[in-house]
């Protein structure tokens, strides 16, 4: 289902955080939200998954404004996986954590139905957590926990996935495994990613946020240009599509800050006084007469 964010403004403690932010994620697309720390990425996600009401603008999933829906109806449409979002999981098994994803689909006192059990089973198998389905969630590694939280989100049967740094603190293999899982879901996804190379590899489109505003949006190769990478992220880099079809971010040996420092050094060195030339040395005693004798 299509996600539309239309002219969003968010203010916290009288401080503007997001200014006129608009973006789209077409059905089935993965859109990466990238930008420096403090650019407003997580704040934007909060508005999308109905945790922070914007001062102005709209967030729509399909034709529905999420802020016009009830919390339960909105939760049925959007599955979220946030940083360190396990909550109070004391004594809960992996299967029980995944089953929490079914909560928006039935009332407080209603019992689980056959479709709930099937949704949990499908999510457990889809995310590869069956081998530790009966283990205590708290005993799992970071990568295993992220798989479980993704399974919980998928158990909701959402129309939109919202992911906030899903690959944070994971080793490289666990990162790629999660990226493959996300790609395989086919669900419209909005994901905050700090690793630009992973964003380039995973996403159909990227949106660059800087100081609370969208500065670029579109296909990866069109957006992550050397100028954007320099102006927004402060690095010398470029993006290329390799022969295997994967887009990668290639970084130069020196970041911009170092190069500027070297330029500053060279400019300051040009103003330093040059050392005085050494005085000419007198020829050794007898050198002139020896030369004269040789000529004679």
MINU-475244 format. One record per residue (C-alpha): x, y, z; residue in three letters. Coordinates in Angstrom, 1 decimal. Layout:
// MINU-475244
{xx->X	yy->Y	zz->Z	res->ALA}
...
END
This chain:
// MINU-475244
{xx->0.0	yy->0.0	zz->0.0	res->UNK}
{xx->1.3	yy->3.5	zz->-0.8	res->UNK}
{xx->2.6	yy->5.8	zz->1.9	res->UNK}
{xx->2.2	yy->9.6	zz->1.4	res->UNK}
{xx->3.7	yy->12.2	zz->3.7	res->UNK}
{xx->2.3	yy->15.6	zz->2.7	res->UNK}
{xx->3.8	yy->18.9	zz->3.9	res->UNK}
{xx->4.5	yy->17.8	zz->7.5	res->UNK}
{xx->5.5	yy->20.3	zz->10.1	res->UNK}
{xx->6.5	yy->19.1	zz->13.6	res->UNK}
{xx->7.4	yy->21.3	zz->16.6	res->UNK}
{xx->8.7	yy->20.1	zz->20.0	res->UNK}
{xx->9.0	yy->22.4	zz->23.0	res->UNK}
{xx->8.3	yy->25.3	zz->20.6	res->UNK}
{xx->11.3	yy->24.3	zz->18.5	res->UNK}
{xx->10.6	yy->23.5	zz->14.8	res->UNK}
{xx->11.9	yy->20.0	zz->14.1	res->UNK}
{xx->10.5	yy->19.2	zz->10.7	res->UNK}
{xx->9.7	yy->21.8	zz->8.0	res->UNK}
{xx->7.3	yy->21.1	zz->5.1	res->UNK}
{xx->8.4	yy->17.5	zz->4.7	res->UNK}
{xx->6.8	yy->15.5	zz->1.9	res->UNK}
{xx->7.7	yy->12.0	zz->0.6	res->UNK}
{xx->6.1	yy->9.0	zz->-1.1	res->UNK}
{xx->6.7	yy->5.3	zz->-0.9	res->UNK}
{xx->5.0	yy->3.4	zz->-3.7	res->UNK}
{xx->3.4	yy->0.1	zz->-3.0	res->UNK}
{xx->6.1	yy->-2.6	zz->-2.5	res->UNK}
{xx->8.9	yy->-0.1	zz->-2.5	res->UNK}
{xx->11.6	yy->0.2	zz->0.1	res->UNK}
{xx->12.4	yy->3.9	zz->0.8	res->UNK}
{xx->15.4	yy->4.7	zz->2.9	res->UNK}
{xx->15.4	yy->7.8	zz->5.2	res->UNK}
{xx->19.0	yy->9.0	zz->5.6	res->UNK}
{xx->20.7	yy->12.1	zz->7.0	res->UNK}
{xx->23.1	yy->13.2	zz->9.7	res->UNK}
{xx->22.3	yy->12.8	zz->13.4	res->UNK}
{xx->19.7	yy->15.3	zz->14.5	res->UNK}
{xx->18.2	yy->15.8	zz->11.1	res->UNK}
{xx->14.7	yy->14.6	zz->12.2	res->UNK}
{xx->14.6	yy->11.0	zz->10.8	res->UNK}
{xx->13.2	yy->9.3	zz->14.0	res->UNK}
{xx->10.8	yy->12.2	zz->14.6	res->UNK}
{xx->9.4	yy->11.7	zz->11.1	res->UNK}
{xx->8.9	yy->8.0	zz->11.7	res->UNK}
{xx->7.0	yy->8.8	zz->14.9	res->UNK}
{xx->4.5	yy->10.8	zz->12.9	res->UNK}
{xx->4.2	yy->8.0	zz->10.4	res->UNK}
{xx->3.5	yy->5.2	zz->12.9	res->UNK}
{xx->1.1	yy->7.6	zz->14.8	res->UNK}
{xx->3.2	yy->8.3	zz->17.9	res->UNK}
{xx->3.7	yy->12.0	zz->17.4	res->UNK}
{xx->1.0	yy->14.2	zz->16.0	res->UNK}
{xx->2.2	yy->16.8	zz->13.5	res->UNK}
{xx->1.4	yy->20.5	zz->13.9	res->UNK}
{xx->0.5	yy->20.6	zz->10.2	res->UNK}
{xx->0.3	yy->18.2	zz->7.2	res->UNK}
{xx->-0.9	yy->14.6	zz->6.7	res->UNK}
{xx->0.3	yy->11.0	zz->6.7	res->UNK}
{xx->-1.7	yy->8.7	zz->4.5	res->UNK}
{xx->-1.5	yy->4.9	zz->4.1	res->UNK}
{xx->-3.5	yy->4.3	zz->0.9	res->UNK}
{xx->-6.4	yy->6.8	zz->1.1	res->UNK}
{xx->-6.5	yy->6.8	zz->4.9	res->UNK}
{xx->-5.1	yy->9.6	zz->7.1	res->UNK}
{xx->-3.4	yy->7.7	zz->10.0	res->UNK}
{xx->-4.4	yy->10.4	zz->12.4	res->UNK}
{xx->-8.1	yy->10.1	zz->11.4	res->UNK}
{xx->-8.0	yy->6.3	zz->12.3	res->UNK}
{xx->-8.3	yy->4.8	zz->15.7	res->UNK}
{xx->-5.0	yy->3.6	zz->17.3	res->UNK}
{xx->-6.0	yy->0.0	zz->16.8	res->UNK}
{xx->-7.0	yy->0.5	zz->13.1	res->UNK}
{xx->-3.7	yy->2.3	zz->12.5	res->UNK}
{xx->-1.7	yy->-0.5	zz->14.2	res->UNK}
{xx->-3.3	yy->-3.0	zz->11.9	res->UNK}
{xx->-1.9	yy->-1.1	zz->8.9	res->UNK}
{xx->1.6	yy->-0.3	zz->10.2	res->UNK}
{xx->4.2	yy->-2.7	zz->11.7	res->UNK}
{xx->7.1	yy->-1.0	zz->13.4	res->UNK}
{xx->10.5	yy->-2.2	zz->14.5	res->UNK}
{xx->12.4	yy->0.4	zz->16.5	res->UNK}
{xx->15.8	yy->0.6	zz->18.2	res->UNK}
{xx->15.8	yy->-1.5	zz->21.4	res->UNK}
{xx->12.0	yy->-1.9	zz->21.1	res->UNK}
{xx->11.6	yy->-5.2	zz->23.0	res->UNK}
{xx->9.9	yy->-3.5	zz->25.9	res->UNK}
{xx->9.2	yy->-5.6	zz->29.0	res->UNK}
{xx->9.9	yy->-9.1	zz->27.8	res->UNK}
{xx->10.7	yy->-10.7	zz->31.1	res->UNK}
{xx->9.9	yy->-14.4	zz->30.9	res->UNK}
{xx->8.4	yy->-14.3	zz->27.4	res->UNK}
{xx->9.4	yy->-16.8	zz->24.8	res->UNK}
{xx->10.1	yy->-16.0	zz->21.2	res->UNK}
{xx->6.7	yy->-17.3	zz->20.1	res->UNK}
{xx->5.0	yy->-15.2	zz->22.7	res->UNK}
{xx->6.8	yy->-12.1	zz->21.6	res->UNK}
{xx->5.8	yy->-12.7	zz->18.0	res->UNK}
{xx->2.2	yy->-13.3	zz->19.1	res->UNK}
{xx->2.0	yy->-9.8	zz->20.5	res->UNK}
{xx->1.8	yy->-8.7	zz->16.9	res->UNK}
{xx->-1.8	yy->-10.0	zz->16.7	res->UNK}
{xx->-3.0	yy->-7.7	zz->19.5	res->UNK}
{xx->-4.4	yy->-5.0	zz->17.1	res->UNK}
{xx->-6.6	yy->-7.7	zz->15.4	res->UNK}
{xx->-8.8	yy->-8.6	zz->18.3	res->UNK}
{xx->-10.3	yy->-7.1	zz->21.5	res->UNK}
{xx->-8.8	yy->-7.2	zz->25.0	res->UNK}
{xx->-10.9	yy->-10.1	zz->26.2	res->UNK}
{xx->-11.1	yy->-12.1	zz->22.9	res->UNK}
{xx->-9.3	yy->-15.3	zz->22.4	res->UNK}
{xx->-6.8	yy->-16.1	zz->19.8	res->UNK}
{xx->-8.3	yy->-17.5	zz->16.6	res->UNK}
{xx->-7.0	yy->-20.0	zz->14.1	res->UNK}
{xx->-5.9	yy->-17.1	zz->11.8	res->UNK}
{xx->-3.9	yy->-15.6	zz->14.7	res->UNK}
{xx->-2.0	yy->-18.9	zz->15.2	res->UNK}
{xx->-1.4	yy->-19.2	zz->11.5	res->UNK}
{xx->-0.1	yy->-15.6	zz->11.2	res->UNK}
{xx->2.3	yy->-16.2	zz->14.1	res->UNK}
{xx->3.5	yy->-19.5	zz->12.6	res->UNK}
{xx->4.0	yy->-17.9	zz->9.2	res->UNK}
{xx->6.0	yy->-15.0	zz->10.7	res->UNK}
{xx->8.2	yy->-17.3	zz->12.8	res->UNK}
{xx->9.0	yy->-19.5	zz->9.8	res->UNK}
{xx->9.5	yy->-16.5	zz->7.4	res->UNK}
{xx->12.0	yy->-14.8	zz->9.7	res->UNK}
{xx->13.9	yy->-18.0	zz->10.5	res->UNK}
{xx->13.4	yy->-18.0	zz->14.2	res->UNK}
{xx->11.8	yy->-21.5	zz->14.5	res->UNK}
{xx->15.0	yy->-23.0	zz->15.9	res->UNK}
{xx->14.7	yy->-20.9	zz->19.0	res->UNK}
{xx->11.0	yy->-20.3	zz->19.1	res->UNK}
{xx->10.7	yy->-21.7	zz->22.6	res->UNK}
{xx->13.6	yy->-19.9	zz->24.1	res->UNK}
{xx->13.4	yy->-16.9	zz->26.4	res->UNK}
{xx->13.6	yy->-13.8	zz->24.3	res->UNK}
{xx->16.1	yy->-12.2	zz->26.7	res->UNK}
{xx->18.6	yy->-15.0	zz->26.1	res->UNK}
{xx->19.0	yy->-14.2	zz->22.4	res->UNK}
{xx->21.8	yy->-12.4	zz->20.6	res->UNK}
{xx->21.2	yy->-8.9	zz->19.1	res->UNK}
{xx->20.7	yy->-10.3	zz->15.6	res->UNK}
{xx->18.3	yy->-13.0	zz->16.8	res->UNK}
{xx->16.3	yy->-10.4	zz->18.7	res->UNK}
{xx->15.9	yy->-8.2	zz->15.6	res->UNK}
{xx->14.7	yy->-11.2	zz->13.6	res->UNK}
{xx->12.1	yy->-11.8	zz->16.3	res->UNK}
{xx->10.9	yy->-8.2	zz->16.4	res->UNK}
{xx->10.6	yy->-8.2	zz->12.6	res->UNK}
{xx->8.5	yy->-11.4	zz->12.9	res->UNK}
{xx->6.3	yy->-9.7	zz->15.5	res->UNK}
{xx->5.7	yy->-6.9	zz->13.0	res->UNK}
{xx->5.0	yy->-9.3	zz->10.1	res->UNK}
{xx->2.5	yy->-11.2	zz->12.3	res->UNK}
{xx->0.4	yy->-8.0	zz->12.2	res->UNK}
{xx->-0.1	yy->-8.5	zz->8.4	res->UNK}
{xx->0.8	yy->-4.9	zz->8.0	res->UNK}
{xx->0.5	yy->-2.8	zz->4.8	res->UNK}
{xx->3.5	yy->-0.7	zz->5.8	res->UNK}
{xx->6.7	yy->-1.5	zz->7.6	res->UNK}
{xx->8.5	yy->1.3	zz->9.6	res->UNK}
{xx->12.0	yy->0.4	zz->10.6	res->UNK}
{xx->14.3	yy->2.6	zz->12.7	res->UNK}
{xx->18.0	yy->1.4	zz->12.5	res->UNK}
{xx->17.0	yy->-2.2	zz->12.3	res->UNK}
{xx->20.7	yy->-3.2	zz->11.6	res->UNK}
{xx->22.2	yy->-1.1	zz->14.4	res->UNK}
{xx->24.8	yy->-3.0	zz->16.5	res->UNK}
{xx->24.6	yy->-6.1	zz->14.3	res->UNK}
{xx->27.6	yy->-7.9	zz->12.7	res->UNK}
{xx->27.9	yy->-7.8	zz->9.0	res->UNK}
{xx->26.3	yy->-11.2	zz->8.3	res->UNK}
{xx->23.3	yy->-10.5	zz->10.5	res->UNK}
{xx->22.9	yy->-7.2	zz->8.6	res->UNK}
{xx->22.8	yy->-8.8	zz->5.2	res->UNK}
{xx->20.4	yy->-11.5	zz->6.5	res->UNK}
{xx->18.0	yy->-8.9	zz->7.7	res->UNK}
{xx->18.2	yy->-6.9	zz->4.5	res->UNK}
{xx->17.3	yy->-10.1	zz->2.6	res->UNK}
{xx->14.4	yy->-10.7	zz->4.9	res->UNK}
{xx->13.0	yy->-7.2	zz->4.4	res->UNK}
{xx->13.4	yy->-7.3	zz->0.6	res->UNK}
{xx->11.6	yy->-10.7	zz->0.5	res->UNK}
{xx->8.5	yy->-9.4	zz->2.4	res->UNK}
{xx->7.3	yy->-7.3	zz->-0.6	res->UNK}
{xx->5.7	yy->-4.8	zz->1.9	res->UNK}
{xx->6.0	yy->-1.1	zz->1.4	res->UNK}
{xx->8.8	yy->0.0	zz->3.8	res->UNK}
{xx->10.1	yy->3.2	zz->5.2	res->UNK}
{xx->13.5	yy->2.6	zz->6.9	res->UNK}
{xx->15.9	yy->4.9	zz->8.7	res->UNK}
{xx->19.5	yy->3.8	zz->7.9	res->UNK}
{xx->22.7	yy->5.4	zz->9.0	res->UNK}
{xx->24.9	yy->3.1	zz->6.8	res->UNK}
{xx->24.7	yy->4.7	zz->3.4	res->UNK}
{xx->26.2	yy->1.7	zz->1.7	res->UNK}
{xx->23.4	yy->-0.5	zz->3.1	res->UNK}
{xx->20.9	yy->2.1	zz->2.1	res->UNK}
{xx->22.2	yy->2.1	zz->-1.4	res->UNK}
{xx->22.1	yy->-1.7	zz->-1.5	res->UNK}
{xx->18.6	yy->-2.2	zz->-0.1	res->UNK}
{xx->16.5	yy->0.8	zz->-1.1	res->UNK}
{xx->14.5	yy->1.5	zz->-4.3	res->UNK}
{xx->14.5	yy->5.2	zz->-3.4	res->UNK}
{xx->16.2	yy->7.4	zz->-0.7	res->UNK}
{xx->15.1	yy->10.6	zz->1.0	res->UNK}
{xx->17.8	yy->12.8	zz->2.4	res->UNK}
{xx->16.8	yy->14.8	zz->5.5	res->UNK}
{xx->19.0	yy->17.7	zz->6.7	res->UNK}
{xx->18.2	yy->20.2	zz->9.4	res->UNK}
{xx->14.5	yy->19.0	zz->9.4	res->UNK}
{xx->13.9	yy->19.4	zz->5.7	res->UNK}
{xx->14.0	yy->17.1	zz->2.6	res->UNK}
{xx->17.0	yy->18.2	zz->0.5	res->UNK}
{xx->16.8	yy->15.4	zz->-2.1	res->UNK}
{xx->14.6	yy->12.4	zz->-2.9	res->UNK}
{xx->14.5	yy->9.8	zz->-5.6	res->UNK}
{xx->16.4	yy->6.8	zz->-7.0	res->UNK}
{xx->19.7	yy->6.1	zz->-5.2	res->UNK}
{xx->22.0	yy->7.0	zz->-8.0	res->UNK}
{xx->20.2	yy->10.3	zz->-8.6	res->UNK}
{xx->20.2	yy->11.3	zz->-5.0	res->UNK}
{xx->23.4	yy->10.2	zz->-3.4	res->UNK}
{xx->25.6	yy->12.4	zz->-5.7	res->UNK}
{xx->29.1	yy->13.6	zz->-4.7	res->UNK}
{xx->27.6	yy->17.0	zz->-4.0	res->UNK}
{xx->24.9	yy->15.7	zz->-1.7	res->UNK}
{xx->27.4	yy->13.4	zz->0.1	res->UNK}
{xx->29.8	yy->16.3	zz->0.5	res->UNK}
{xx->27.3	yy->19.0	zz->1.5	res->UNK}
{xx->25.1	yy->16.9	zz->3.8	res->UNK}
{xx->27.3	yy->14.2	zz->5.1	res->UNK}
{xx->30.7	yy->15.8	zz->4.9	res->UNK}
{xx->32.4	yy->13.0	zz->3.0	res->UNK}
{xx->34.1	yy->12.7	zz->-0.4	res->UNK}
{xx->32.3	yy->9.7	zz->-2.0	res->UNK}
{xx->30.3	yy->8.6	zz->-5.1	res->UNK}
{xx->27.8	yy->5.9	zz->-5.9	res->UNK}
{xx->28.2	yy->3.3	zz->-8.6	res->UNK}
{xx->26.2	yy->0.4	zz->-9.9	res->UNK}
{xx->28.5	yy->-2.6	zz->-10.2	res->UNK}
{xx->28.3	yy->-5.4	zz->-12.7	res->UNK}
{xx->26.3	yy->-7.5	zz->-10.3	res->UNK}
{xx->23.6	yy->-4.8	zz->-10.3	res->UNK}
{xx->24.3	yy->-3.8	zz->-6.7	res->UNK}
{xx->24.7	yy->0.0	zz->-6.0	res->UNK}
{xx->27.6	yy->0.8	zz->-3.7	res->UNK}
{xx->29.0	yy->3.9	zz->-2.1	res->UNK}
{xx->32.7	yy->4.4	zz->-2.7	res->UNK}
{xx->34.5	yy->6.6	zz->-0.3	res->UNK}
{xx->37.7	yy->8.5	zz->-1.1	res->UNK}
{xx->40.8	yy->8.0	zz->1.0	res->UNK}
{xx->40.4	yy->11.4	zz->2.7	res->UNK}
{xx->37.2	yy->12.9	zz->4.1	res->UNK}
{xx->36.4	yy->16.5	zz->3.3	res->UNK}
{xx->37.3	yy->17.8	zz->6.8	res->UNK}
{xx->40.9	yy->16.4	zz->6.4	res->UNK}
{xx->41.3	yy->17.9	zz->3.0	res->UNK}
{xx->40.1	yy->21.3	zz->4.2	res->UNK}
{xx->42.5	yy->21.1	zz->7.1	res->UNK}
{xx->45.4	yy->20.4	zz->4.7	res->UNK}
{xx->44.3	yy->23.4	zz->2.5	res->UNK}
{xx->44.3	yy->25.6	zz->5.6	res->UNK}
{xx->47.8	yy->24.4	zz->6.5	res->UNK}
{xx->49.1	yy->25.1	zz->3.0	res->UNK}
{xx->47.5	yy->28.6	zz->3.1	res->UNK}
{xx->49.0	yy->29.4	zz->6.5	res->UNK}
{xx->52.4	yy->28.0	zz->5.4	res->UNK}
{xx->52.4	yy->30.4	zz->2.5	res->UNK}
{xx->52.3	yy->33.3	zz->5.0	res->UNK}
{xx->55.2	yy->32.1	zz->7.1	res->UNK}
{xx->58.6	yy->33.9	zz->6.7	res->UNK}
{xx->61.1	yy->31.9	zz->4.7	res->UNK}
{xx->64.3	yy->31.0	zz->6.4	res->UNK}
{xx->67.2	yy->33.3	zz->5.5	res->UNK}
{xx->69.7	yy->31.8	zz->3.0	res->UNK}
{xx->72.9	yy->30.5	zz->4.5	res->UNK}
{xx->75.9	yy->32.9	zz->4.1	res->UNK}
{xx->78.5	yy->31.9	zz->1.4	res->UNK}
{xx->81.4	yy->30.0	zz->2.8	res->UNK}
{xx->85.0	yy->31.3	zz->2.4	res->UNK}
{xx->87.2	yy->29.1	zz->0.3	res->UNK}
{xx->89.8	yy->27.1	zz->2.3	res->UNK}
{xx->93.1	yy->28.7	zz->2.9	res->UNK}
{xx->95.5	yy->27.9	zz->0.1	res->UNK}
{xx->92.8	yy->26.9	zz->-2.4	res->UNK}
{xx->93.4	yy->30.0	zz->-4.6	res->UNK}
{xx->97.2	yy->29.6	zz->-4.8	res->UNK}
{xx->96.8	yy->25.9	zz->-5.5	res->UNK}
{xx->94.5	yy->26.7	zz->-8.4	res->UNK}
{xx->97.0	yy->29.3	zz->-9.7	res->UNK}
{xx->99.9	yy->26.8	zz->-9.5	res->UNK}
{xx->97.9	yy->24.2	zz->-11.3	res->UNK}
{xx->97.2	yy->26.7	zz->-14.1	res->UNK}
{xx->100.9	yy->27.5	zz->-14.3	res->UNK}
END
